Amino acid sequence: MGPGVRRGDGGKMDRDFLIDLFSDFGPVTIRPMFSGFGISADGINFALALRAGLFFRADAQTIPQFEAEGSTPFSYQTRAKTVVVNSYWQLPARLFDDSEELSMWARAALAAAQRAALRKRPKAKKVAKKVAAKAKVAVKKKKPLKRKKSSS
C-alpha cells in the first residue's frame, strides 16, 4: 500500500478513500469484488482495489510504463500454483500522493480496458455466426425418413 492509504475493516482500502483518490480523474463507480472493490467509469472496470494494493488495467501499450516503475502484475496463489493476471498491474506507491498523475494513469487504464472490450465484442459475434451456421448445416443434412412398404 502507498503512503497515507486509509484502510477500512478487514485490511481493505475503504470506499471513501477510493472516491477521494479518484477525485481528479472524475466520477467512479465502486462495487464490492473479490476481497476488495472493482472500480469503473462509463460502465467499464479499469481498476481493482484489493488487500494487496491498487491494480490498474494494462495492455501492450501501457505495461512498459508499469515495468519502468518496477511494478508487477496482479497475482494470487491457488493450492497448486501462482496465477499471474497480466491484464492488471500494481499502481506505483508514489502515485497515492500525486492525484494529478494518478488520474493520468487512471485514464490510460480506462483506455486499456476500452481497447480490451472492443477486442472481445467481435469474437462474440463470430461465435454466434458459427453456431447459427452449424445449426443451418444440421437442418440441411436431415433426411426424410423412408417408410417401409407394408405387405398386406
matplotlib code that plots the C-alpha trace (Angstrom):
import matplotlib.pyplot as plt

x = [0.0, 1.1, 1.8, -1.3, -3.6, -6.5, -7.7, -11.2, -12.4, -10.6, -7.5, -9.1, -8.9, -12.2, -14.7, -14.3, -10.6, -11.0, -13.6, -11.1, -8.2, -10.0, -11.5, -9.2, -9.9, -13.7, -16.7, -16.1, -18.4, -17.0, -18.5, -17.6, -15.5, -13.4, -11.7, -12.0, -13.5, -13.9, -13.5, -15.2, -16.0, -18.5, -19.5, -16.0, -14.0, -10.4, -9.1, -9.1, -8.6, -7.6, -5.7, -2.5, -3.0, -4.5, -4.2, -4.9, -6.0, -3.0, -2.2, 0.7, 0.6, 0.7, 2.6, 6.0, 5.0, 4.4, 7.6, 9.6, 8.2, 9.2, 5.6, 4.3, 1.2, -1.6, -1.1, -2.7, -1.9, -4.0, -3.3, -1.3, 0.3, 0.7, -1.6, -0.4, -3.0, -1.1, -4.0, -3.9, -0.7, 0.0, -0.1, 3.2, 3.0, 4.3, 1.1, -1.0, 0.4, 0.1, -3.6, -2.9, -0.5, -2.7, -5.6, -3.4, -2.6, -6.3, -7.2, -4.6, -6.1, -9.6, -8.3, -6.7, -10.0, -11.9, -9.5, -9.9, -13.7, -13.6, -11.4, -13.9, -17.1, -16.3, -15.4, -18.9, -20.4, -18.2, -19.1, -22.8, -22.4, -20.6, -23.3, -26.0, -24.1, -23.7, -27.4, -28.3, -26.0, -27.5, -31.0, -30.0, -28.4, -31.5, -33.0, -36.7, -37.5, -38.1, -41.2, -41.2, -43.9, -46.3, -47.1, -50.8]
y = [0.0, 3.5, 6.2, 7.6, 4.8, 4.5, 1.0, 0.0, -3.1, -6.3, -4.6, -3.3, 0.2, 1.9, 3.3, 6.9, 6.8, 5.4, 8.1, 10.8, 9.1, 9.3, 12.8, 14.5, 11.6, 12.1, 10.1, 6.4, 3.5, 1.4, -2.1, -4.9, -7.5, -10.5, -9.4, -5.7, -3.4, -3.1, 0.5, 1.5, 4.6, 4.7, 1.2, -0.2, -1.8, -0.4, -0.9, -3.3, -2.3, -5.5, -6.3, -6.5, -2.9, -1.0, -2.5, -0.8, -2.4, -2.7, -3.9, -3.9, -0.1, 0.6, -2.3, -0.7, 2.3, -0.1, -2.0, 1.3, 2.0, -1.5, -2.5, -6.1, -7.7, -8.9, -12.5, -14.9, -18.3, -21.4, -24.7, -25.8, -22.7, -18.9, -17.4, -14.1, -11.8, -9.8, -7.5, -5.8, -4.2, -2.7, 1.1, 2.5, 3.6, 7.2, 7.9, 7.7, 11.2, 12.7, 12.8, 14.6, 11.9, 9.2, 10.5, 10.3, 6.6, 6.0, 7.5, 5.2, 2.2, 3.1, 3.3, -0.1, -1.5, 0.0, -1.5, -4.9, -4.5, -3.7, -6.8, -9.0, -7.9, -9.2, -12.6, -13.0, -12.1, -14.6, -17.4, -16.6, -16.7, -20.1, -21.5, -20.3, -21.7, -25.1, -25.1, -24.5, -27.2, -29.6, -28.8, -29.3, -32.6, -34.2, -36.7, -37.6, -40.9, -43.7, -45.6, -49.3, -50.6, -52.8, -56.1, -56.6]
z = [0.0, -0.6, 1.9, 3.5, 2.4, 4.8, 5.4, 6.3, 8.0, 7.1, 5.8, 2.6, 1.3, 2.2, -0.3, 0.9, 0.4, -3.2, -4.0, -2.8, -4.6, -8.0, -7.4, -10.1, -12.5, -12.3, -11.0, -10.5, -9.5, -6.7, -6.3, -4.0, -5.9, -4.7, -1.5, -2.3, -4.9, -8.6, -9.9, -13.1, -15.2, -18.0, -17.2, -17.8, -15.0, -15.1, -11.6, -8.6, -5.0, -3.2, 0.1, -2.0, -3.3, -6.2, -9.6, -12.9, -16.2, -18.5, -22.1, -24.5, -24.8, -21.0, -19.5, -20.3, -18.1, -15.2, -15.8, -15.8, -12.3, -11.1, -10.8, -11.1, -12.4, -10.1, -8.9, -6.5, -5.1, -5.6, -3.9, -7.0, -8.3, -8.5, -11.1, -12.8, -14.2, -16.7, -17.5, -14.1, -12.7, -9.3, -9.2, -8.1, -4.5, -5.2, -7.1, -4.0, -3.1, -6.6, -7.6, -10.9, -12.2, -10.7, -12.9, -16.0, -15.1, -14.5, -17.9, -19.5, -17.6, -18.7, -22.3, -22.0, -20.6, -23.5, -26.0, -24.4, -24.5, -28.2, -28.9, -27.1, -29.0, -32.5, -31.0, -29.6, -33.0, -34.8, -32.3, -32.8, -36.6, -36.3, -34.1, -36.5, -39.5, -37.8, -37.0, -40.6, -41.8, -39.3, -40.5, -44.2, -43.5, -42.1, -44.5, -44.5, -43.0, -45.5, -44.8, -45.3, -47.6, -45.7, -47.3, -46.8]

ax = plt.figure().add_subplot(projection="3d")
ax.plot(x, y, z, "-o")
ax.set_aspect("equal")
plt.show()
